[in-house]
């Protein structure tokens, strides 16, 4: 069970790093205003990988969320958690879900906006819409925080599931059986 939880944690880490890396790569390769051209009243985008990188980042983050959700099982969803969980874990679960929605939404909206071809009228001039600097890196930072929170609460939950159950107070330990019927067994205090 410990080995399985470490493999799952490794998969979550890889998916999170893919998402964060693709987000920062999308930021580095985003189209700048100086690269846009206007042809026949439409904006023409230069060929670049921003849309693919943003979709890759969003997909990896969605897969991360699916893996953690399946691995933790019932009772560890965004707003429906087990009542006996510590408040810190409940907060981590809620924040991780919230941040994953924000990051995935940011990546998808950014990918959609990189293909806009309509002219925009700003400051008395027509120009082309471009993604603002820091947009994709902001989504990547949110994805990074999500990764940290998801790994933390997954590992805490997985480690608590790996602890063997202690016998409850209502369970009684059986006295040892002696092969020699002449010698009575020792009381539990003297063993």
N, C-alpha and C positions, 0 to 999 in steps of 0.2 A: 504493500500500500504506500509506503514511503517513496519507493522508486517511482511509482505511478504519479504521485503528486509532484515529484521533481521533474518528471518528463512534461507534465502538463504546465508546470511553472516555466519550463524552458520554452515550450510552444507559445505561451502567453508573452514571454519576454521577446521572442523573435518577432511575433506579430506586432507587438507594440513598437519595437525598434524600426520595423519596416514602415509603419505608419508615420512615426516621427521623422524618419529619414526622408521618406517621400514628401512629407510636408515641407521640410527645409529645402529639399531639392526643387519643389514647385516654387518656393519663394525665390530661390536663386535664378531660376529660369523664366520667371514671369515676364510678360511683355511690358516694356516701358513705353511711355507716350511717344518717345522719339522714334520707336520702331514701327509705329502704326502708319498706314498709308490710306488716303481717301481716294477711292476710284468710283466714279459714277454715283457720287452721293452716298456711298457705303464705306464702312471701315473694313480694311483688309488686314487681317492678322498675319504676322509672319509665322512660318511653321515652327512650332516648339512643343515640347513634351508636357507643358503645364497641366493640361486637362487630364492626360493619362496618369501623371503623378498624383494629382489631387484625387482621382478616382481610386487609384491604388491605395493611397493613405486612408480613404474612407472605408474601402473594402477590408483592409487589414484590421482596422479598428472594430468594424462590425464582427469580423471573425473572432477577434480577441474577446469581445463581449459574449459571443455565442459559446466559445470554449469555456470561459469562466462560469457562465450560467449553467451549462451542462455538467461541468465538473463539480460544482458546489451542490447541485441538486435542489430539491424543493426547499422552500423556506428562506432563500437568500436572494430574492428578487428586489427590485428597486424600492418599492414601497410596502411590500409584504414580507417581513422578515420574521424569524422565529422570536417569540417573546423573551426567551432566556439569553439572547445574545447581549454582549456588553454594548453599551451605548456608543463606544468608539467604533466598533465594527459596523454597527448600524449606520453611523454617520459616514464611514468610509464607503459602504455599499451605495448609499444614496448619492454621495458626491461623485463616485466613479460613474454611476449611471448618468447623472446630470452632465458631467464633463464629456462623456462619450457622445451624448446627443449633441452637445454644443460643437465638439470637434468634427463629428461626421457632418453635421449641418454646415459648418464653416467650409469644409472641404468640398461638399457638393455644390453649395452656392458659389464658391470661388471657381469651380470647374465650369459651371453654367455661365458665369459672367465673363469668362475668358473668350467666349465665342460671340459676344454681342457685336453686331455689325451696324447698328443704328448710330447716327450722328447725335451728339449731345451738345446742347447749347449752354455754355457756361462762360461767365465773365465777358459777355458780348461776342463770343466767338463759337464757331462750331468745331468740335473735336471728337475724338473717339474715346470711349470708355475703357479705362484700364484699371486693373486691380491695384489698390493702394499698397505702398510698401509696408511690409510687416503683417499683411493679412494672413498669408499662409504660415508664416513663422509663428503667429499668434495661435492659430489652430494647432500647429505642431506642438507648441508648449502645453496647450490644454490636453492634447493627446498624451504627452509625456507625464503630466500629473495624473491623468487617468490610469496610465500604465502602472505608476507607482502605487496608487491606491488599490487598484485591482489585484496586483501581486501581493500586497500586504494582506488584504482581507482574505484572499484565496489561501495563502500560506497559513494564516491563523486558523481558518476553518479546517483546512486539510490536516494540520497538526493536531487539532482537537479531536478530529475523527480517528486519528491513529493511536490515541491513548487507550490502552486497554481499560475496560470498565472495572472499577473497584467493586468488591461486593458491598451491598448495602447493609445497613445496620440490622435489617430484618432477616438477612441471611445468616444462618448459623453454621459455623465451621464444624465439620464432623470430627469426632475424636479418632485418633489413630487406632488402628486395629493391631493388636499384639498377637504374634504367632504363639507365644507362650502363654497359655491360659492361666498360669500360676502367677505371672507378674502383671499387676494391673497397669494400665496406661498412665502416663504422667498427666497431671492436670495442665491445661494450656499455659498457666502462669509460670510453670517450671520448665517448659520446653525451650 
